[in-house]
Amino acid sequence: MLGNFRPMLQLKYYSFDLPFTDAFTIAKGTKTHQPTLITMLGLGPQRGCGEATAIGYYNVTIEGMMATLAAKRGDIERYALTDPQRFWHFLHHLIPGQHFLISALDIAGWDLFAQMRRMPLHQLLGIKWDNVPVTDFTIGMDTPEKMVAKLLARPWPVYKIKCGSVDDIDTLRLLRQHTTAPFRVDANEGWTLDDAKRLLPELAKLGVVLVEQPLHRDAYEEMKELKAEAVLPLYADESCRTEDEVKKCVGSYDGVNIKLAKCGGITPAMRMIQEARKLGLRVMMGSMNESTVGAAAVAHMLPLLDEADVDGPLLLADDLADGLTYNNGNVALSGRPGLGIRFTGPRNAAG
């Protein structure tokens, strides 16, 4: 009997409401706090952590994810974690379509398994830590004066500027007076085709180096027309949420921005990166305002990327873990096994 004994996973999960340093506004709305769910998978003395944020325009709520975990706890805890990729397939069938929650559990599974193997996650994934791109720092939409203040408060080698209308070109002109750093512009589906055609040449003059998701996520044909005459690289975000959408971006975009929460975690993200490379697309990875827990999962994949947008912890007034260090755009890992983080819980606010 003892020879057949197999320790069970222990599943725990916690919700937090983390405040932003400044109200965070994109074309889809404004938030002062980021609701987030932390998942933990334990085996013996070790525990792996994952994270999924609640995003209203994707109809993802903390309450919904916690209800699913409560209903599926027994199935998850009985799973024998011998391979994180198989664990993802198990989750994919157990809770189909719930990519944000699958991502949180997938990250926790990889973190735990890498700890069991006593190696940092990037080593387990076969990623050599070199040629690491810097991360940008995001300036959310606000009054022009406040956006300038945010920029001046955080000197950085490259900025992502959130835009929502054609009038934002004037704000970009104002921001350009205060820095020579490159700008990445993220429209979050906020423009029309005619808007984009008019704006791109002006953006290029202002030192913008790429534009992310200018049109609606389903406007692949219009994006082909825009790309044919674009003077700047165009990246898909909302148009490339899951694995099956990578190939749809060929001919419409120059690159894709992969989000762990949208695609379902590290396991599918690795496949998406490989597919994008085969198809000649550049690769960025971004965040969904995660704390250091979620950001660390992306950080371990940085050497695979052309561009990075992993500044989530920098936008929050509170955090849930340590283990990442930011220095002028450079992200450093702790070197500890797994994600290399230590979960602390909120430091400045009640969770």
C-alpha positions in Angstrom: 0.0 0.0 0.0 2.8 2.4 0.9 4.4 1.9 -2.4 1.3 3.2 -4.2 1.0 6.3 -2.1 1.0 9.5 -4.1 0.8 12.9 -2.4 -2.1 15.1 -3.5 -1.8 18.6 -4.7 -3.1 21.2 -2.3 -5.0 24.0 -3.9 -5.4 27.4 -2.3 -6.6 30.7 -3.8 -6.9 34.3 -2.6 -8.4 37.5 -4.0 -7.0 41.0 -3.7 -7.9 44.5 -4.8 -4.6 46.2 -5.6 -4.7 50.0 -6.0 -3.0 51.7 -9.0 -0.5 54.5 -8.3 -2.6 56.6 -10.6 -6.0 55.9 -12.1 -5.3 53.8 -15.1 -7.2 54.7 -18.3 -7.2 53.0 -21.7 -9.7 53.3 -24.6 -11.9 50.8 -22.9 -12.3 52.5 -19.5 -10.7 53.7 -16.2 -9.7 51.7 -13.1 -8.4 52.9 -9.7 -7.9 49.3 -8.5 -7.0 46.0 -10.0 -8.9 42.9 -8.7 -6.7 39.9 -8.9 -6.7 36.2 -8.0 -3.7 34.3 -6.7 -3.7 30.5 -7.1 -1.4 28.3 -5.1 -0.6 24.6 -5.8 1.3 22.9 -3.0 3.1 19.6 -2.8 4.9 18.9 0.4 6.8 22.0 1.6 6.7 23.6 -1.9 4.1 25.7 -3.4 3.7 27.3 -6.8 2.0 30.5 -7.5 0.0 31.9 -10.4 -2.2 35.0 -11.0 -5.2 36.0 -13.0 -6.6 39.6 -13.0 -10.3 40.4 -13.5 -10.9 42.3 -16.7 -14.3 43.7 -17.3 -14.3 43.8 -21.1 -13.4 40.1 -21.1 -16.2 39.3 -18.7 -13.7 37.8 -16.2 -14.6 38.2 -12.6 -12.9 37.1 -9.4 -16.1 35.7 -8.1 -16.6 33.6 -11.2 -13.1 32.2 -11.1 -13.3 31.4 -7.4 -16.7 29.6 -7.9 -15.1 27.5 -10.6 -12.1 26.6 -8.4 -14.5 25.6 -5.5 -16.4 23.4 -7.9 -13.4 21.7 -9.4 -11.1 21.6 -6.4 -11.3 17.8 -6.0 -10.4 17.2 -9.7 -7.4 19.5 -9.5 -6.1 18.2 -6.2 -6.2 14.6 -7.4 -4.1 15.4 -10.5 -0.6 13.9 -10.5 1.7 16.7 -11.5 4.4 14.9 -13.6 4.5 17.3 -16.5 3.2 20.9 -16.6 2.2 20.6 -20.3 0.0 17.7 -19.6 -1.4 19.6 -16.6 -2.4 22.4 -19.0 -4.2 19.9 -21.3 -6.0 18.5 -18.2 -7.1 22.0 -17.3 -8.0 22.9 -20.9 -10.6 20.0 -20.8 -11.6 20.5 -17.2 -12.6 24.2 -17.5 -12.8 24.8 -21.2 -12.7 28.4 -22.4 -11.7 29.9 -19.0 -8.3 31.1 -20.2 -7.6 33.5 -17.4 -8.1 30.9 -14.7 -6.3 28.2 -16.7 -3.4 30.6 -17.0 -3.2 31.2 -13.3 -3.2 27.4 -12.6 -0.8 26.7 -15.5 1.7 29.3 -14.1 1.4 27.8 -10.6 2.0 24.4 -12.1 5.1 25.4 -13.9 6.3 27.3 -10.8 5.8 24.2 -8.6 7.4 21.8 -11.1 10.5 24.0 -11.6 10.9 24.2 -7.8 10.7 20.4 -7.6 13.4 20.3 -10.2 15.4 23.0 -8.3 15.9 25.2 -11.3 14.6 28.6 -12.4 11.6 28.5 -14.7 13.5 29.8 -17.7 16.0 27.0 -17.4 13.3 24.4 -17.2 11.8 25.9 -20.4 15.2 25.7 -22.1 15.6 29.5 -22.3 19.1 30.9 -22.1 19.2 34.2 -20.2 20.7 36.5 -22.8 19.7 39.1 -25.3 17.0 40.2 -22.9 14.8 43.1 -24.2 14.0 46.0 -21.9 10.4 46.5 -20.8 8.5 49.7 -21.6 6.7 51.8 -19.0 3.0 52.5 -19.7 1.5 56.0 -19.6 -2.3 55.7 -19.3 -4.7 58.1 -20.8 -5.2 61.3 -18.7 -5.1 65.0 -19.1 -2.0 66.1 -21.1 -0.5 67.7 -18.0 -1.0 64.6 -15.9 0.5 62.4 -18.6 3.6 64.7 -18.7 3.8 64.4 -15.0 3.7 60.6 -15.1 6.4 60.6 -17.7 8.7 62.9 -15.8 8.2 60.9 -12.6 9.5 57.8 -14.3 12.5 58.4 -16.6 12.6 55.3 -18.8 14.3 54.1 -22.0 11.0 53.4 -23.9 7.4 54.3 -23.2 4.0 52.8 -24.1 1.5 55.6 -24.6 -2.2 54.6 -24.4 -4.4 56.4 -26.9 -8.1 56.5 -27.7 -8.8 59.1 -30.3 -7.2 61.1 -33.1 -6.9 64.1 -30.7 -4.3 62.2 -28.8 -1.7 63.3 -31.4 -1.5 66.6 -29.6 -0.7 64.9 -26.3 2.0 62.9 -28.0 3.5 66.1 -29.3 3.5 67.5 -25.8 5.1 64.4 -24.4 7.8 64.5 -27.0 8.9 67.9 -25.7 10.0 66.2 -22.5 11.9 63.1 -23.6 13.8 61.6 -26.5 12.9 58.0 -25.6 11.0 56.0 -28.2 7.3 55.8 -27.9 5.1 52.7 -28.5 1.4 53.7 -29.1 -1.4 51.4 -28.1 -4.8 52.4 -29.4 -6.7 49.4 -27.9 -9.0 49.2 -31.0 -9.8 52.9 -30.7 -9.3 54.1 -34.3 -11.0 53.8 -37.7 -9.0 52.8 -40.8 -9.1 56.4 -42.0 -7.9 57.6 -38.6 -5.0 55.3 -38.7 -4.0 56.2 -42.2 -3.9 59.9 -41.3 -2.1 59.3 -37.9 0.7 56.9 -38.8 2.9 59.3 -40.7 2.5 61.9 -38.0 3.3 59.4 -35.3 6.5 58.4 -37.2 7.6 62.0 -37.1 7.2 62.0 -33.3 9.5 59.1 -32.7 6.8 56.4 -32.4 8.4 53.0 -33.2 5.3 50.8 -33.3 1.6 50.9 -33.1 -0.4 48.3 -31.3 -4.0 47.3 -32.2 -5.1 50.4 -34.1 -8.4 48.9 -35.4 -11.1 46.5 -34.1 -9.8 43.0 -33.3 -11.8 41.5 -36.2 -10.7 44.0 -38.9 -8.0 41.7 -40.4 -8.9 42.8 -44.0 -8.8 46.5 -43.2 -5.5 45.9 -41.4 -4.1 44.4 -44.6 -4.9 47.6 -46.3 -3.4 49.7 -43.5 -0.2 47.5 -43.4 0.3 47.9 -47.1 1.0 51.6 -46.7 2.0 51.8 -43.1 5.3 53.6 -42.2 5.4 51.9 -38.8 5.3 48.3 -37.6 1.8 47.2 -36.5 1.3 44.8 -33.7 -1.8 42.7 -32.8 -3.1 42.5 -29.3 -6.8 41.9 -29.1 -6.5 40.4 -32.6 -4.2 37.7 -31.2 -5.7 36.4 -28.1 -5.4 32.6 -28.6 -3.3 30.1 -30.5 -5.6 29.9 -33.5 -5.4 33.6 -34.1 -1.6 33.8 -34.7 -2.0 32.7 -38.3 -4.8 35.2 -38.9 -2.4 38.0 -38.2 -0.1 37.2 -41.1 -0.4 39.9 -43.8 -2.3 42.1 -41.4 0.3 42.8 -38.7 4.1 42.8 -38.4 4.0 41.3 -34.9 1.9 40.0 -32.1 1.5 40.8 -28.4 0.9 37.6 -26.5 -0.8 37.8 -23.1 -0.7 34.8 -20.8 -4.1 35.4 -19.4 -5.7 35.6 -22.8 -4.1 32.5 -24.3 -4.3 30.3 -21.2 -0.8 30.4 -19.7 2.8 29.6 -20.3 2.1 26.3 -22.1 0.2 27.8 -25.1 2.3 31.0 -25.1 5.4 29.0 -25.8 3.6 27.4 -28.8 2.4 30.8 -30.0 5.9 32.2 -29.9 7.2 29.3 -32.0 4.3 29.7 -34.5 4.8 33.4 -34.8 8.5 32.9 -35.5 7.7 30.3 -38.2 5.3 32.8 -39.8 7.7 35.7 -39.8 6.0 37.7 -37.1 7.8 39.6 -34.4 6.9 38.9 -30.8 6.0 41.0 -27.8 4.6 39.8 -24.5 2.5 42.1 -22.3 0.7 42.1 -19.0 -2.8 42.6 -17.8 -1.9 44.7 -14.7 -0.6 41.7 -12.8 1.5 42.0 -9.7 5.0 40.5 -9.5 3.5 37.0 -9.4 2.1 37.2 -12.9 4.8 39.5 -14.2 7.5 37.0 -13.2 6.0 34.4 -15.5 6.4 36.7 -18.4 9.9 37.8 -17.2 11.3 34.3 -17.5 10.3 34.3 -21.2 11.9 37.6 -22.0 14.9 36.3 -24.0 12.4 34.8 -26.6 10.9 38.3 -27.3 11.6 41.2 -29.5 9.7 43.7 -27.3 8.4 43.5 -23.8 5.6 45.1 -21.8 5.9 43.7 -18.4 5.5 46.8 -16.2 2.4 45.7 -14.3 4.0 45.9 -10.9 5.4 49.4 -11.6 1.8 50.7 -12.2 0.5 49.4 -8.9 0.7 51.1 -5.5 0.9 47.7 -3.8 2.4 44.3 -4.7 2.0 40.7 -3.6 5.5 39.3 -4.0 9.1 40.1 -4.4 11.6 38.5 -6.8 11.7 40.9 -9.7 14.0 43.9 -9.9 13.5 46.8 -12.4 16.3 49.1 -13.3 15.9 51.6 -16.2 13.8 49.1 -18.2 16.0 46.1 -17.4 14.2 43.2 -15.5 16.3 41.0 -13.3 15.2 37.7 -11.8 16.1 36.5 -8.3 17.8 33.3 -9.4 15.7 31.2 -7.1 13.9 28.1 -8.3 10.6 28.3 -10.1 9.3 31.8 -10.7 11.9 32.9 -8.1 9.3 34.9 -6.2 8.3 35.0 -2.5 4.6 35.6 -1.9 4.2 38.4 0.7 0.6 39.4 0.4 -0.4 43.1 0.2 2.1 45.4 1.9 0.2 48.7 1.9 -3.4 47.8 1.5 -5.9 45.3 2.8 -6.4 42.3 0.5 
